[in-house]
Amino acid sequence: MTSPAPEPQMTQEFAKTSSLYQEFLAEREEILKHKWLESERLGYDIGFERALLDWIRKHRENWRAARRVSAQSQGESNKPAA
C-alpha cells in the first residue's frame, strides 16, 4: 500500500486559516459526539448518516446561534478600550 502524496503547502495553510473549514470541523465534531451519545443510549452504533440527520434536526440551529453569540462576544472583548 502506498502512502498518499503530501498536501501542497498552500492547501495546508488554507485549511488552518479558513473560517469556513474551521466551522466544518467544529460541526463535524459535534455530530460525532452526538453519534457516540445516541449510540451509547440505544446500545448500538447508529452510524454517521443517522447521527448527522438527527443532529441537524434537533441541534444544529441552536448550536449555530450559540457559536454566533460566542464569536460576537469574543470580537467585542478583542476591541481596544476607547
Backbone as CSV, one residue per row, in Angstrom:
resi,resn,N_x,N_y,N_z,CA_x,CA_y,CA_z,C_x,C_y,C_z
1,MET,0.848,-1.180,0.000,0.000,0.000,0.000,0.888,1.235,0.000
2,THR,0.575,2.170,-0.845,1.378,3.382,-0.924,0.743,4.471,-0.085
3,SER,1.581,5.341,0.415,1.065,6.466,1.206,0.631,7.572,0.253
4,PRO,-0.393,8.348,0.670,-0.849,9.431,-0.213,0.214,10.506,-0.357
5,ALA,0.145,11.199,-1.478,1.098,12.283,-1.724,0.886,13.381,-0.689
6,PRO,1.954,14.001,-0.215,1.787,15.079,0.763,0.998,16.244,0.165
7,GLU,0.196,16.889,1.018,-0.603,18.029,0.558,0.321,19.206,0.248
8,PRO,-0.023,19.957,-0.779,0.767,21.161,-1.056,0.684,22.131,0.121
9,GLN,1.714,22.886,0.332,1.791,23.826,1.451,0.614,24.795,1.446
10,MET,0.221,25.254,0.275,-0.867,26.215,0.176,-2.174,25.617,0.701
11,THR,-2.443,24.369,0.393,-3.653,23.702,0.861,-3.643,23.570,2.372
12,GLN,-2.521,23.223,2.942,-2.413,23.091,4.389,-2.651,24.433,5.071
13,GLU,-2.104,25.499,4.534,-2.287,26.825,5.111,-3.747,27.268,5.017
14,PHE,-4.377,26.988,3.896,-5.778,27.338,3.729,-6.632,26.638,4.780
15,ALA,-6.367,25.362,4.994,-7.132,24.592,5.976,-6.962,25.161,7.378
16,LYS,-5.784,25.659,7.691,-5.533,26.223,9.021,-6.213,27.571,9.213
17,THR,-6.325,28.359,8.145,-6.821,29.727,8.277,-8.255,29.927,7.814
18,SER,-8.827,28.997,7.120,-10.178,29.151,6.586,-11.221,29.047,7.697
19,SER,-11.982,30.107,7.895,-13.025,30.072,8.927,-14.124,29.091,8.531
20,LEU,-14.392,28.956,7.250,-15.400,28.005,6.790,-14.982,26.577,7.115
21,TYR,-13.709,26.265,6.862,-13.207,24.934,7.158,-13.199,24.679,8.669
22,GLN,-12.841,25.675,9.446,-12.847,25.532,10.912,-14.274,25.289,11.407
23,GLU,-15.233,25.972,10.806,-16.644,25.772,11.169,-17.090,24.355,10.821
24,PHE,-16.679,23.864,9.655,-16.973,22.493,9.252,-16.422,21.497,10.264
25,LEU,-15.168,21.683,10.674,-14.552,20.763,11.636,-15.278,20.786,12.977
26,ALA,-15.665,21.968,13.431,-16.377,22.081,14.705,-17.737,21.393,14.625
27,GLU,-18.434,21.590,13.518,-19.742,20.957,13.342,-19.599,19.438,13.257
28,ARG,-18.607,18.988,12.544,-18.361,17.541,12.422,-18.084,16.927,13.796
29,GLU,-17.322,17.622,14.612,-17.020,17.142,15.956,-18.295,17.006,16.781
30,GLU,-19.200,17.974,16.665,-20.472,17.903,17.386,-21.317,16.722,16.911
31,ILE,-21.309,16.473,15.619,-22.069,15.347,15.068,-21.496,14.034,15.583
32,LEU,-20.176,13.930,15.629,-19.543,12.709,16.139,-19.850,12.502,17.624
33,LYS,-19.897,13.583,18.404,-20.286,13.471,19.815,-21.722,12.977,19.923
34,HIS,-22.591,13.551,19.098,-23.996,13.152,19.103,-24.124,11.674,18.727
35,LYS,-23.371,11.245,17.723,-23.380,9.839,17.298,-22.989,8.932,18.452
36,TRP,-21.945,9.303,19.163,-21.480,8.492,20.286,-22.545,8.432,21.381
37,LEU,-23.086,9.590,21.750,-24.084,9.624,22.831,-25.338,8.825,22.472
38,GLU,-25.836,9.001,21.266,-27.039,8.274,20.851,-26.763,6.781,20.715
39,SER,-25.604,6.424,20.219,-25.246,5.008,20.105,-25.157,4.365,21.479
40,GLU,-24.571,5.063,22.438,-24.495,4.553,23.808,-25.894,4.408,24.401
41,ARG,-26.730,5.402,24.189,-28.080,5.379,24.746,-28.897,4.216,24.173
42,LEU,-28.766,3.974,22.864,-29.547,2.930,22.207,-28.904,1.548,22.286
43,GLY,-27.615,1.506,22.571,-26.931,0.221,22.710,-26.392,-0.351,21.417
44,TYR,-26.366,0.452,20.354,-25.759,0.011,19.095,-25.312,1.238,18.308
45,ASP,-24.395,1.020,17.372,-23.861,2.111,16.560,-24.927,2.573,15.575
46,ILE,-25.351,3.820,15.693,-26.404,4.333,14.818,-25.875,4.775,13.463
47,GLY,-24.571,4.897,13.320,-23.982,5.295,12.047,-23.943,6.800,11.880
48,PHE,-23.016,7.257,11.062,-22.806,8.690,10.895,-23.998,9.363,10.215
49,GLU,-24.555,8.749,9.186,-25.642,9.402,8.444,-26.865,9.638,9.341
50,ARG,-27.244,8.645,10.124,-28.385,8.821,11.027,-28.073,9.891,12.072
51,ALA,-26.856,9.853,12.611,-26.462,10.855,13.604,-26.479,12.252,12.994
52,LEU,-25.988,12.377,11.786,-25.970,13.662,11.087,-27.383,14.219,10.937
53,LEU,-28.283,13.413,10.400,-29.648,13.872,10.169,-30.358,14.203,11.485
54,ASP,-30.149,13.380,12.495,-30.762,13.611,13.806,-30.220,14.888,14.434
55,TRP,-28.905,15.088,14.349,-28.280,16.279,14.929,-28.751,17.544,14.215
56,ILE,-28.834,17.481,12.887,-29.312,18.641,12.125,-30.727,18.998,12.562
57,ARG,-31.574,17.994,12.657,-32.976,18.224,13.009,-33.142,18.746,14.432
58,LYS,-32.348,18.238,15.370,-32.546,18.556,16.787,-31.647,19.657,17.332
59,HIS,-30.428,19.805,16.795,-29.436,20.639,17.479,-28.757,21.720,16.651
60,ARG,-28.744,21.606,15.346,-27.918,22.490,14.520,-28.261,23.975,14.690
61,GLU,-29.521,24.301,14.657,-29.924,25.701,14.731,-29.436,26.359,16.029
62,ASN,-29.669,25.702,17.151,-29.221,26.252,18.442,-27.701,26.289,18.543
63,TRP,-27.032,25.273,18.009,-25.566,25.227,18.051,-24.977,26.399,17.265
64,ARG,-25.529,26.646,16.084,-25.028,27.755,15.270,-25.303,29.103,15.929
65,ALA,-26.479,29.252,16.525,-26.808,30.504,17.216,-25.837,30.739,18.368
66,ALA,-25.543,29.703,19.126,-24.592,29.830,20.237,-23.198,30.182,19.730
67,ARG,-22.796,29.623,18.597,-21.488,29.955,18.018,-21.436,31.414,17.585
68,ARG,-22.523,31.913,17.008,-22.562,33.322,16.585,-22.441,34.246,17.791
69,VAL,-23.180,33.941,18.847,-23.125,34.762,20.063,-21.719,34.740,20.641
70,SER,-21.117,33.564,20.682,-19.762,33.421,21.215,-18.759,34.209,20.372
71,ALA,-18.884,34.119,19.057,-17.966,34.841,18.163,-18.128,36.347,18.327
72,GLN,-19.362,36.813,18.485,-19.607,38.246,18.671,-19.017,38.723,19.995
73,SER,-19.208,37.951,21.049,-18.678,38.378,22.351,-17.154,38.344,22.359
74,GLN,-16.551,37.401,21.637,-15.095,37.366,21.543,-14.591,38.561,20.747
75,GLY,-15.325,38.932,19.709,-14.953,40.088,18.897,-15.013,41.370,19.708
76,GLU,-15.998,41.481,20.571,-16.121,42.665,21.405,-15.035,42.718,22.471
77,SER,-14.653,41.558,23.003,-13.623,41.554,24.038,-12.240,41.835,23.461
78,ASN,-12.083,41.648,22.140,-10.796,41.912,21.491,-10.645,43.354,21.030
79,LYS,-11.748,44.131,21.117,-11.667,45.538,20.705,-10.909,46.346,21.746
80,PRO,-10.085,47.272,21.297,-9.358,48.118,22.257,-10.331,49.059,22.985
81,ALA,-10.042,49.358,24.227,-10.878,50.261,25.021,-10.778,51.671,24.449
82,ALA,-11.890,52.394,24.452,-11.918,53.747,23.896,-11.402,54.745,24.898
